[in-house]
Amino acid sequence: MGHYFEIRNPVTVSNRFDLKAQMAQKILRDDIEEIPDVNTWAKKLGISTRWLSKIMKEEYGASPKKLLRMRRYESIRDCIDRDLEMTGFCIAIESGLKDEHALYKFLSTHYNTGLKKLRREIWAEKLGEEAAIYLPNTDIE
């Protein structure tokens, strides 16, 4: 008497590839504060950094490092947009950076800006260019 095996559609490499890409994107979007670097991101997915790199380059056309950097910047902008007076330390922690110093270094190194300048930019976007002229020159960093 033989065994009965149900034949299912096997998960192909491209399906697993797509699934990992979706999982990587979800982790990056939802858990940015827990991802300080690409190595941690790959570990959260249970894959090597080489495979993460291959997935991200194929699916999104950029390296994981660049995607992480872009997402972190987006997170910083979101924090400021939610609360214009949020401290640099809180922004850093919510964006996955260890402290204010790391935040300032990140902004100056990768985006050639500072926190004060970025705040004023976001204020100008929110309030309009004319209103931004009248904003107080705040010392909030």
Secondary structure, DSSP 8 states (H G I E B T S, - for coil): ------------HHHHHHHHHHHHHHHHHH-GGG-SSHHHHHHHHTS-HHHHHHHHHHHHSS-HHHHHHHHHHHHHHHHHHH-TT--HHHHHHHTT-SSHHHHHHHHHHHHS--HHHHHHHHHHHHH-HHHHTTS------
